[in-house]
């Protein structure tokens, strides 16, 4: 356990701010796989920057989405950029602004602050409305999970649940972070509601296992463990693929070698979550450096970063983050953080 555990209100606020900071920091270099190009275009990223075209690794030119019905158009005026080469995924976002999944997290935060009851149905209604109404966000890229959800939504019957295909992407772990923090003092409720929320867009056994691992690590940190202790717990066999790596040994190697040769900087959760844990383990005492390293590794650094920032903030509290990062957020989660800061219980 930590010798001096920050109060739980500070750690909860630090976690939600950490998720937003890490995502916004990585946003301009999101899905850069050529780190030489990343450095050439943005330098060593240590603060918020506005994205610029062209994006040398953009795959929007081969991405497709045709709405199966008029009420499932989720691209709106961004559709004209799909199929074009070099288009930045987040070309219209401002410095310090969050990507789509984190914006959806704000809808979830609003739902939680209003009422704890019937959370899934209320969020689902707002999610559908948000995605299908033009002008609600300026993000050019809409991930596959949302596209598949709305394909399923178009074919549903009134009595049917929307069943999206099994998922495998790291972005799913960002979605339930507000639930895990809001219900931190009710771990089983946090897990159950968080899993239900994630499975709206990211169902499947692999995602369930990844969420189980992440939620357990986060809960252990909130209860007073440091990150390394939380990762070094005994894990059941199905969760070893995420936390059962020799992080202490790997930490002796250069980060780029570990990221590329041991894990992978892509968005697939079976590599992305272990890489996130590696960064959390290695930089557990330097949360600012953890986010800088994650950002400059490229790949799916936004979604890795949201999870990493949550873990770092949960350990160190809101003082983990430089004032320039806190004040530079385009849309800080201020109201939700204030609610979390109302908790005055300290775990023994």
C-alpha positions in Angstrom: 0.0 0.0 0.0 1.0 3.6 -0.5 2.5 5.3 2.6 0.7 8.5 2.0 -2.5 7.8 0.1 -4.1 11.0 -1.3 -7.7 11.5 -0.2 -10.2 9.6 -2.3 -11.8 12.8 -3.6 -8.5 14.0 -5.0 -7.8 10.6 -6.6 -11.3 10.4 -8.2 -10.9 13.9 -9.6 -7.4 13.1 -10.7 -8.6 10.0 -12.6 -11.4 11.7 -14.6 -9.1 14.6 -15.4 -6.3 12.2 -16.3 -8.5 10.4 -18.8 -9.5 13.6 -20.6 -6.0 15.1 -20.5 -4.3 12.0 -22.0 -6.9 11.8 -24.8 -6.6 15.5 -25.7 -2.8 15.4 -25.5 -2.6 12.5 -27.9 -5.4 13.7 -30.2 -3.3 15.5 -32.9 -0.9 12.5 -33.3 -3.6 9.8 -32.9 -3.0 6.8 -35.1 0.4 7.9 -36.3 2.3 4.7 -36.7 5.4 6.3 -38.3 7.0 8.0 -35.3 9.5 9.7 -37.4 6.6 11.5 -39.3 5.0 12.2 -35.9 8.1 14.0 -34.6 8.6 15.8 -37.9 5.0 17.1 -37.9 4.6 17.9 -34.2 7.9 17.6 -32.5 8.0 16.0 -29.0 4.4 16.4 -28.0 4.3 17.8 -24.4 1.3 20.1 -24.6 -2.0 20.4 -26.5 -1.8 21.1 -30.2 -4.3 21.5 -33.0 -4.3 18.7 -35.6 -3.1 19.5 -39.2 -3.6 17.9 -42.6 -2.2 15.8 -44.2 -2.0 12.8 -41.8 0.5 10.5 -43.4 -0.9 7.3 -41.8 -4.6 8.1 -42.2 -6.7 5.1 -43.3 -9.8 7.2 -44.0 -9.3 6.7 -47.7 -10.3 3.0 -47.3 -13.0 3.5 -44.6 -16.6 3.1 -45.5 -20.0 3.7 -44.0 -23.3 3.7 -45.9 -26.3 4.4 -43.6 -28.7 1.5 -44.0 -31.6 4.0 -43.3 -32.0 7.8 -43.1 -32.2 7.7 -39.3 -28.8 6.0 -39.1 -26.7 8.7 -40.7 -23.9 9.3 -38.3 -21.3 10.9 -40.6 -23.4 13.9 -41.8 -21.2 16.5 -43.4 -18.0 14.6 -42.5 -18.9 11.9 -45.1 -17.3 13.9 -47.9 -13.9 13.3 -46.3 -14.2 9.5 -46.2 -12.4 7.9 -49.1 -9.8 10.8 -49.3 -6.1 10.2 -48.6 -4.2 12.2 -46.0 -7.3 13.4 -44.1 -6.6 13.8 -40.4 -9.1 11.8 -38.3 -9.7 14.8 -36.0 -9.0 17.6 -38.4 -11.6 20.0 -37.1 -10.9 19.6 -33.3 -9.2 22.4 -31.4 -6.1 22.1 -29.2 -7.1 20.5 -25.9 -10.3 19.0 -27.3 -11.4 15.4 -26.8 -12.1 12.8 -29.3 -15.5 11.2 -30.0 -15.5 8.4 -27.4 -14.6 10.9 -24.6 -17.3 13.2 -25.8 -19.8 10.3 -25.4 -18.4 9.9 -21.9 -19.7 13.4 -21.2 -23.2 12.3 -22.1 -22.7 9.4 -19.6 -21.5 11.8 -16.9 -24.6 14.0 -17.4 -26.8 11.0 -17.1 -25.1 9.9 -13.8 -25.3 13.4 -12.3 -29.0 13.6 -13.1 -30.1 10.2 -11.8 -28.6 6.7 -11.1 -31.8 4.8 -12.1 -32.4 3.4 -15.6 -29.0 4.5 -16.6 -28.6 2.2 -19.7 -31.9 3.3 -21.3 -31.4 7.0 -20.7 -27.8 6.9 -22.1 -28.9 4.8 -25.1 -31.5 7.4 -26.0 -29.1 10.2 -25.8 -26.3 8.3 -27.6 -28.6 7.7 -30.6 -29.8 11.3 -30.6 -26.3 12.7 -30.3 -24.9 10.5 -33.1 -27.8 11.0 -35.6 -28.2 14.8 -35.2 -25.9 16.9 -37.4 -23.5 19.3 -35.7 -23.2 17.6 -32.3 -19.5 17.0 -32.7 -16.8 17.9 -35.2 -14.9 14.7 -35.3 -14.3 13.4 -38.8 -13.7 9.8 -37.9 -16.4 7.6 -36.3 -15.0 4.2 -35.2 -16.2 0.9 -36.4 -18.0 0.0 -33.2 -20.4 2.9 -33.7 -20.9 2.1 -37.4 -21.7 -1.5 -36.5 -24.0 -0.4 -33.7 -26.1 1.7 -36.1 -26.2 -1.0 -38.7 -27.7 -3.2 -36.1 -30.0 -0.3 -34.9 -31.5 0.0 -38.4 -32.7 -3.6 -38.4 -34.0 -3.9 -34.9 -37.6 -4.5 -33.9 -39.1 -2.5 -31.1 -38.9 -5.5 -28.8 -35.4 -6.4 -29.7 -32.1 -5.4 -28.2 -29.5 -4.0 -30.5 -26.9 -6.7 -30.9 -23.6 -5.4 -32.2 -20.9 -7.7 -33.4 -18.2 -8.9 -31.0 -15.5 -6.2 -30.5 -11.8 -6.1 -29.8 -10.8 -2.4 -29.7 -9.2 -0.5 -26.9 -11.7 2.4 -27.3 -14.3 0.3 -25.5 -12.5 0.6 -22.2 -12.8 4.4 -22.2 -16.6 4.3 -22.3 -17.4 3.1 -18.8 -14.7 5.1 -16.9 -17.2 7.6 -15.4 -19.3 4.7 -14.0 -16.2 3.0 -12.4 -15.4 6.3 -10.7 -18.9 7.3 -9.7 -19.7 4.0 -8.1 -16.1 3.5 -6.7 -17.5 2.7 -3.2 -19.8 0.0 -4.6 -17.3 -2.2 -6.6 -19.8 -4.8 -7.7 -22.3 -2.2 -8.9 -19.6 -0.4 -10.7 -18.5 -3.5 -12.5 -22.0 -4.6 -13.5 -23.1 -1.2 -14.7 -19.8 -0.5 -16.4 -19.8 -3.8 -18.2 -23.4 -3.3 -19.4 -22.4 0.2 -20.7 -19.4 -1.0 -22.5 -21.3 -3.9 -24.1 -23.7 -1.5 -25.8 -21.0 -0.9 -28.4 -18.2 -3.3 -27.4 -19.7 -6.8 -26.7 -17.8 -10.1 -26.6 -15.7 -12.2 -24.3 -12.4 -10.6 -25.1 -13.7 -7.1 -24.2 -15.4 -8.5 -21.1 -12.1 -10.0 -19.9 -10.2 -6.7 -20.7 -12.8 -4.7 -18.8 -12.6 -7.1 -15.8 -8.9 -6.6 -15.7 -9.0 -2.9 -16.0 -11.8 -2.4 -13.5 -10.0 -4.6 -10.9 -6.7 -2.8 -11.3 -8.5 0.6 -11.0 -10.4 -0.6 -7.9 -7.2 -1.8 -6.3 -5.5 1.5 -6.8 -8.5 3.4 -5.4 -8.3 1.2 -2.4 -4.7 2.2 -1.7 -2.4 0.0 -3.7 0.2 1.6 -6.0 0.0 0.7 -9.6 2.7 -2.0 -9.4 1.0 -3.8 -6.6 -2.3 -3.7 -8.4 -0.7 -5.2 -11.5 1.3 -7.9 -9.5 -1.8 -9.5 -8.0 -2.6 -13.1 -8.8 -4.7 -13.2 -11.9 -7.0 -15.9 -13.3 -5.7 -17.5 -16.5 -8.1 -15.6 -18.8 -6.8 -12.3 -17.5 -3.1 -13.2 -17.7 -2.9 -12.0 -21.3 -3.4 -8.4 -20.0 -1.5 -8.1 -16.7 0.6 -11.3 -16.6 3.7 -9.8 -18.3 7.2 -9.3 -16.8 6.8 -5.5 -16.6 9.8 -5.1 -14.3 12.1 -6.8 -16.8 10.5 -5.0 -19.8 11.0 -1.7 -18.1 14.8 -2.0 -18.7 14.3 -1.8 -22.4 13.6 1.3 -24.6 9.9 2.1 -24.7 9.7 2.0 -28.5 11.2 -1.6 -28.6 8.7 -2.8 -26.0 5.8 -1.0 -27.8 6.6 -2.4 -31.2 8.4 -5.7 -30.6 6.6 -7.1 -27.4 3.2 -5.5 -27.7 1.8 -3.3 -30.5 0.7 0.4 -30.7 -2.4 -0.5 -32.7 -6.0 -0.4 -31.2 -6.5 -4.1 -30.5 -7.1 -4.6 -26.8 -5.0 -7.7 -26.4 -1.9 -5.7 -27.2 -3.1 -2.2 -26.3 -4.1 -2.9 -22.7 -0.8 -4.7 -21.8 1.1 -1.8 -23.3 -0.9 0.6 -21.2 -0.1 -1.5 -18.1 3.6 -1.5 -19.1 3.6 2.3 -19.2 1.7 2.6 -16.0 4.2 0.2 -14.3 7.3 1.9 -15.6 6.2 5.5 -15.0 4.0 5.0 -11.9 5.9 7.7 -10.0 5.9 10.2 -12.9 2.4 10.5 -14.3 3.3 13.5 -16.5 6.0 11.5 -18.2 3.8 8.5 -18.6 1.3 10.5 -20.7 4.1 12.2 -22.7 5.7 8.8 -23.6 2.3 7.3 -24.5 1.4 10.2 -26.7 4.7 10.1 -28.6 4.5 6.3 -29.2 1.7 7.0 -31.6 -0.8 4.4 -32.7 -4.0 4.3 -30.6 -2.5 6.6 -28.1 -5.8 8.4 -27.3 -7.6 5.3 -26.0 -4.5 3.9 -24.3 -4.0 7.3 -22.8 -7.5 7.6 -21.4 -7.0 4.3 -19.5 -3.5 5.3 -18.5 -4.5 8.7 -17.3 -7.3 7.2 -15.2 -4.9 4.8 -13.5 -2.3 7.5 -12.9 -4.8 10.0 -11.5 -6.3 7.3 -9.3 -2.9 6.8 -7.7 -1.6 10.3 -7.4 -4.7 12.5 -7.3 -5.5 15.7 -9.1 -2.1 17.2 -8.2 -0.6 14.8 -10.7 -1.4 17.0 -13.6 0.3 20.3 -14.5 -1.9 23.4 -14.4 -1.3 24.0 -18.1 -2.9 20.6 -18.9 -5.8 21.2 -16.5 -6.6 24.7 -17.7 -5.9 23.9 -21.4 -8.7 21.3 -21.8 -11.2 22.6 -24.3 -14.2 21.1 -22.4 -13.0 20.0 -18.9 -15.1 17.6 -16.9 -15.5 20.2 -14.2 -19.0 19.4 -12.9 -18.4 15.7 -12.7 -15.0 16.2 -11.1 -16.7 18.5 -8.5 -19.2 15.7 -7.8 -16.5 13.2 -7.3 -14.6 15.6 -5.1 -17.5 15.6 -2.7 -16.5 12.2 -1.5 -14.5 12.6 1.7 -14.0 8.9 2.6 -10.4 7.7 2.8 -9.8 4.0 2.3 -7.9 2.3 5.1 
